[in-house]
Amino acid sequence: DLKFKEDDINIGEHSLAGALRYYAVGSLDNEHNKENTLRKFTEAGYLTKKVIENFLKENSDTDIIISNHAIYVPQGIINDVGKKFKIRTISYTTNYIKNSFVFSHKDSYHHTLKDEPSTEWEGIVFNKIKENKLINYLNSRKYGTYDWGYYFKKPAFKIDKILKNKGIDIKKPIILLTPNIIWDANLIYKDNIFSNQLEWIFKTFEFFKNKNLQLIIRSHPGEVNADRVSKQQVKNEILKRYKKIPSNIFLIGPEENISTYSIADYSNVILIYASKIGVELSPVGKNVIVAGESYVKNKGITYDPKSQKEYFDLLEKLPFKDKLSESRLLRAKKYAYHFWFRRTIVPLSVEERLNQWPLFGINKNIFYNL
């Protein structure tokens, strides 16, 4: 049960998120041995709760708990029990830039970055030096120059002919839908307007199939080019549900070596659910509509419908005639700068380990640095 709790510790949410990650799917409906697997995750979560409670009762001088992600089993349970005992908790995750991390207090970054007050960044004095630093990094994202990982081998950036061969007219408005990986971080968000990402994709598909407007659905390349191949992939789910794809809707699979950024260059509006690409595209002037939970949401940058009706009312206005306003563009740049260069920390004593797991380690200079 997703809502199963004991002493207000949400064992059910963390257990289900762990099971979905294990199977690399967004739903357990069709998975072999799913009930037994989920039961094992839940039991592990329950035992983790008991063990950590006992530990903290016997070690009342514990000052701080540090965990990666602060979701799943056991990390999410440990973090939540720590908060119950009023112990300072910090979670960390690697961010895009090599050797960089994001640290969040009290909760997972999945929640803290989304709920972070705009006062943390909107007062940034944004000058040419900061802008150049940001734009240079955003341009480097296309090639993965400064990042831990890269989802492509040799992606195509000049894509006019590729799009034309798919039947896409680059002289007419294009709407780009960029889903994230279906199984990743399936958490409960109180203000979601869709029950899950697939519902959003299917309902958006239904809307566009009766419109004279081009929609490109570009699957996340991480579905196949990451450490675990997704068993449930967006393109396959669409093809299972719809035997015939309308002539104005185009599916680009995760295996296709086409730069998503190049597709965005041709797009009038970007539709996202929880993808971080909204943080990347809004600072370069792209209008973004957020249908799920993204860090860039509710910051006066993107269009953030509060209901499905609001969402589809926005879609009725497509294509947008106006570019991102100057005020939104400045906020987008300030937030992106904050996200990559203020919330992101590069510790001196951590170094990348190529083709190894974990992908980082402690370097030899740690004691000198300390």
Disulfide bonds with the S-S distance in Angstrom:
none
